[in-house]
Amino acid sequence: MEMFHSLVEIKHLSAGKSLNHKRLSCVFVVFLLLCSGAFQNGFCDDFNTMVSVPLGFEINGMDQSNNFRLSENGIFAFGFLKSDDLDSCEVGIWYNLGNSNVNLPVWTVGGGVKVSLDSSIRLDLDGRLVLVQNQNGEKIVLWSSNTSGLGINKASLLDNGNLVLLDSKDKVLWESFSSPTNILLPGQSFHYPQNLRALSAKSTLSYYSLVISKSGELQLVWEHNVTYWRSPISPSVLVKEARFDNDGVLGLYDEYNKVAWSVSSQDLGDLSSTKTLQHLSLDQDGNLRIYSWHNVTREWKAGWQAVQEQCNVFGSCGLYSLCGYNSTGPVCWCLYSLSLENWDTAFSPIAADFGGGSGCRKMVDLANCRMRTSMVVMKQTVLYGIYPPIDVEMFLSEKDCREYCANDSTCIAVTSMNDGSGKCTVKRTSFISGYNTHSVAATSFLKACSVPQAVAAQMNSHNSAGLIDSSISGRKKASQANTRALIGAIALIAFITVVVVVSLELFVIWIAHGSGQIKPQTRIPFGKDARMNPHYSALIRLNFEEIKGLTDNFATPLGPSYFKGTLPNKTLVVAKLLNDITVSEKDFRFAVSTLGGTHHRNLASIKGFCFEPKHKILLYEYIPNGSLDHWLLGPEVDESKRVWQERLQIAVGVARAIAYLHTECQQCIIHGNLKLENVLLDENLVPKLTDFGLRSLLFKERVASSSTEMPSEKDIYMLGMLLLQIVTCKRDVDGISPHKMLDELFDQKERFADSDEFKSVERVMKIAIWCMQDQPFLRPSISEVVKVLEGTLSVDRPPSGFMLSRSIAVERLEGEES
């Protein structure tokens, strides 16, 4: 620590002499060699500090030896952070503690926007801190602090890790503390509507966030609709803000600055008397923790976490996975294997990937079981649906709970609570996750395709690990000869049974076909259970006559090539006719299967399909509120009821759906036909994209070669057009000067409810114009669009000198659609 303070003194002497910093580094080269190994690649590497830098100050990412600056105490650094992608980086603030493993980023510009190394962060002469990227010789502003005209005079990286912009009297006019990313530092406050977002390995934002409600309650939330932790405060207490104070205590404070609730790190008293570093972090696994720096071991250790049992974090292992524990801590297990042959690998451990991802394959399609289904017993296990995260609850005994699921073709799994409540939760979605602990009083039953006796024996071998018991239990081991004889007898009986059943079915179909009596209700999976639930997730294949029956001979048109229909389970669907498509059945089924594997709250799910030489049809879920063009531009629409917050949430939902298709599916799916008519609204005005991906999957090469634009860039362009239509409530936005639009917006500033509404409208309009740039390389990525719409990334004024015009690629695409 003495060396640390000596170094700070040396830095202090060199402060204000920016022109001589490199020379000073050479003078102190001997001192650098004396630095301990613990500080290699840390603050001993460079004496450049950011105590007070003037207007015009700039850091360039290409200058590898000088692409960051330090706080005066040397603990924090600001500059360019290397990312996993060697061709890109981020700009932000991080700990400067020596080993790169402990130098955690504490704040990033724009919530982690990726830039090329040929970028710079500078304090412009107009008082803005801007992130500029060089693209093909043109400098593009990707982010701005929006502080022009406020009298900014200098910038400083404070010793507490706060980056501030100051006026000539050292008054703070902007600070990084006001826009937290995933970490709170001591002295940093947190208030509505701020949020922390967990880091994600993908370019899109994580599903996990820490929010503070209007009443001041802290909540850990998954995907905006599942709250899995709350701060325990009285409903009668009105909390003003949360604060992570300088002593490392997270507290909620009322309007009188009194503590309503607080927590602190449990190891705080065990640390040395020297004041230690601490921070509050929303981690990638969805848990909120307080970390303390241990000087002896030189590592961060968690002394408190919000969710004590990690497996209680919603979806912590992702889809098709089970969260459990072994001697080392929480681990993830695969919930289901892909096929009969892989049952021996079911429930094998996978690399823990907490925070929404897993390496497990999707569940078996029960509708395609070659034999009957059976129930797998999972003791001390709770299962739950992720998409949608809603389970049907009823009160049944464990036996009745199991039988209910076994007899209901729409049931995928059930969990029976053994805590005396008698609660039975039914999951009607194949998008399942769960957790297994010795302390949980529950038994789950997971439906699976029946398997041969030999494979069932392999499944039973997993029971010794305490994870699973199979309901297909074999008898005691018999001799090898007896086993083979038994299997042979079973196979013979099964063969005879199948032959008889198929013969009878063919006879019935022949009779029924002759009298025109075949109905969709007789088809599998409908025939299994007339009470089939609307949440049944398996894709169904129907023939054209059955489609005619479901749509009452196409009696109710909803638009060109769209017709309303009803499944036998009373689920409303939309049949889209695709008779203009010429493609092989193999390619068509591959594309439909790919689209059927998508699931997002802002996508209309695909229910089934029809493929015949002359008839190709997709069945989508029916969305009751109609299309966005009708809601936004219909002749009977009352303009006074076009609430901006509703329009903004629609815009955010559309962008999230495109981000999901582009970046979160196993392969990038291009929407290809994004327009008002293809955005549907449910009863809660949640947007659902339809008509997505099919043509881009079927004709990928044709779409890619149709112009110089990448297919994803076309989606960005069409999204920009749609955003402008949402802002202006006008369909035709072509031939308009973008800067004239922005000037008109400022002229009408007084008609907005408040300054926040005006700023959000301005933000959406700016990003929309960026999306519609004629040069594709100028358009933002979809993750950047989402961040701008959510308000976590600022956006600069678009370049002047161009008119909004319809993209040639879009015109060509629309010509193909018509």
Buried (B, 14 or more C-beta within 10 A) or exposed (E): EEBBEEBBEBBEEBBEEBEEBEEBBEEBEEBBEEBEEEBEEBBBBBBBBBBBBEBEBEBBBEBEEBBBBBBBBBBBBBBBBBBEEEEBBBBBBBBBBBBEEBBBBBBBBBBBBBBEBEBBBBBBEEBBBBBBBBBEEEEBBBBBBBBEEBEBBBBBBBBBBBBBBBBEEEEBBBBBBEBBBBBBBBBBBBBBEBBBBBBBEEBBBBBBBBBBBEEBBBBBBBBEEBBBBEBEBEEEBEBBBBBBBEEBBBBBBBEEEEEBBBBBBEBBEEBEEEEBBBBBBBBBBBBBBBBBBBEEEEBBBBBBBBBEBBBBBBBBBBBBBBBBBEEEEBBBBBBBBBEBEBBBEBBEBBEBBBBBBBBBBBBBBBBEBEEEBBBBBBBBBBBBBBBBBBBBEEEBEBEBBBBBBBEBBBBBBBBBBBEEEBBBBBBBBBBBBBBBBEEBEBBBBBBBBBBBBEBBBBBBEBBEEEBBBBBBEBEEEEEEEEBEEBEEEEEEEEEEEEEEEEEEEEEEEEEEEEEEEBBBBBBEBBEBBEEBBBBBBBBBBBBBBBBBBBBEEBEEEBEEBBBBBBBBBEBBBBBBBBEEBEBEEEEBBBBBBBBBEBBBBBBBBBBBBBBEEEBBBBBBBBBEBBBBBBBBBEEEEEEEEBEBEBBBBBBBBBBBBBBBBBBBBEEBBBBBBBBBBBBBBBEEBBBBBBBBBBBBBBBBEEBEEBBEBBBBBBBBBBBBBBBBBBBBEEEEBEEBBBBEBBEEBEEEEEEBEEEEBBBBBBBBBBBBBBBBBEBBEBBBBBBBBBBBBBBBBBBBBBBEEBEBEBBEBBEBBBEBEE
